[in-house]
Amino acid sequence: MKCGTPNLHFETFDVCVSATVAAERRGHRASFFTSQMQGYYDPEVLEAVTGRRLGSDRIGMGFPDPAPVISAAGQATNGIELVVSAYDTVRRGPAVLAQTLLTLDHATKGRVVLALGAGEVKQLAGYGYSRKGALGRQIDSLRCLRALLDSDGAPVHVDGEYWRLDGGRMPIRPYGDRPPPVWSTPGPPWEVLGGCADGMLTSLKRHRGGVPGFRHDVEQFRAATKDCGRGIERIDVAGVALCLIAEDQATLRELCESRVARFYTMLLGADRGVQWRARGYVHPLGDDWGYARHAAPGRATADELNAAVDEVPPEAVGDLAFFVGTREQVAETLAEYAMSGLTYASIVDYSGRIEPALAERAKDNIEFLVTELQALPEGG
């Protein structure tokens, strides 16, 4: 496995790059770079709801574009893989994505991965973009990007509903003997993922069906890839693992009872509120609520969010949003995903965000998990 953490060191550009260098020195095999414009809600609203300053867009320089950071980090490192996780396919067309990816392929000497997602409303609505048809754009982008990367510079024609190519060329050659990997978030049909994507990026706790559901989807992805006449030897499945780790049950209980943990559970516990019902819960903002379509600054007041968090039971934190337990217990659970096809993991321990006294321990927990998971034999 290849494991690491999201690079959220936004103090300065140099700090962001040096954090990747430090991660490589600690043995991380991957580093993940998010593409954001702003946080889910205004930091002042988040503080009123959770009692914590959670707005990463107010730290230092704020959210950088991953591409220049990865380019600089690629020049400063030697082996760590650098993952864009992920670019949406609304703000950037597939030709621009292909040009960016191939440029980064050279800047990193073949160590970049590009994941594509449909996009979140907080990146779109306030900037003149509509999320309408976002999944269709993701599907068209995957088809166009695959065609451009495999064209060897020849003219490409792809007829899509939202994105199309009418003889456009991509003259940039890959750094190595094959194009850099393209991953996709879940959503597009299996035949599109199998025919166009080299990997899938998912949120592990939110992935439907737990480990069995994850295993089933990995098998579906591999089967679709074979059906499209593509080899499965390069197929990767990456997962984001949100964790709450402590060494005693009393601390774990306090973490799960915190407003920060219950806020993030309300926010990220499922793609749709209706999915809570399968686990015996009711989403406080309704069955149709989903963070990608609804969470954005200005779209909810502190009073509304406070009322929603009040209705999230502590038990839902571990059932819906976080891997909760000691670090050995969490490592054991994540190893089950590895045995089911997980090949990359982006690991976050939220315990330090909830209780500052646990911040250093949270860093140690991540290093423990990275070391344990990367030591697993191939296939778990």
Phi, psi and omega in degrees: 000157175239120187234157176185201181227162170294136177277100182247027181271084188263013183301308174214167177299316182297321178295321179299317179291314183295332177296325177291319177300315180295322179297319178297319179296329178279358177099004177295137180263353179210151173226139189245134186238115182279153177245101183231155171257323183200172180283177182296320178218165178301138180307325180294323177292316180299320180294322179293332182273320189249343185080009181230151173275100186255001186280097181296337180288353177255007178271121175054236184282346185091189184290120175271160169292132182298328189301306179294328177294315179296321178301312180293318179295326178296326178287336185261356181234175185236324187230338184295138178276145188239114191248123169280115187227079009213164170273137173280163184251021173262312184281341182231131176282163184297328179294318177295319178299318179296317179297316179298313182298314182290326175296315178294330176302319178285319181298328182260001183056048172084025184243017182259147173230138178244119172259141180245139176228168181287331178111154180247147185298330181292341175269351192241303193300320182283357186239016175090010179253150174254143176273357178300130181076018185298319179294320177298322176294321178297317179297312179298320181296318178299317180294315181293317182296317178300316181296318179295317183292330183265004190275346184055037176085000181281160176300143184237137177235120175224125180260106180240164180285325184247321177235140180216160176234127183242062179090009178294151181241156174234090187290343182293125177273151175298157177294318181256208185271000177209159183296156177293156185290145172241124176253164176225146168287158177299154179142304177298155178301154182301324181294331176285314178298315181295326182273341189235331188260147175263355181191170179231137178244121183226165171265117192297313183291328181278344183297130188297137172089007179061210181298315179300318178295321177297314180300318179299316182290326175298317179296321177297318180297314180295318179296318179296323179296316178295319180298332179273006177077020179251146179287147182264003184293337180261000184291127177239152174231118183251147180223140172270126181246105176271125188235152166233111189238134173205163187263000177217153186294327180297316179293319178299319179296318178297320179297315181291334178278348184292153179290330178297311181296320181288328174297311181294330175294315175302321185283313194243006187289349178190160176289330178224144180302327182299334180293340176298328185296329179296338179256009176088018181237165175237126180291131185293342180256008173107160182296329185273353186289136174213137186298322183296331183261343189235332187276118178194152177306136179087356184261358175204143178272165176299322179297318180295316180290322177301316179297322179293315180297324178304331184268000179271114180287147180304329181297332181292336183301310180280337180280330191242328193237325189233149165277112187249131177158189171289166182293330176292320178294317179294320178299320179296318179294315180294330176297329176296321176294321178299319178293342181261005174122359178291129181242341176227145175222130172254113194249133177228130172254112183279357186300324179289335176287329182277315181233103183307331179295343180263004188299313181293321178296324179298320177298318178296322179298318179297316179298321178299312182295317178301313181297314182297314184289322180289343178275351180294145175294160181304133183084014178100000000 
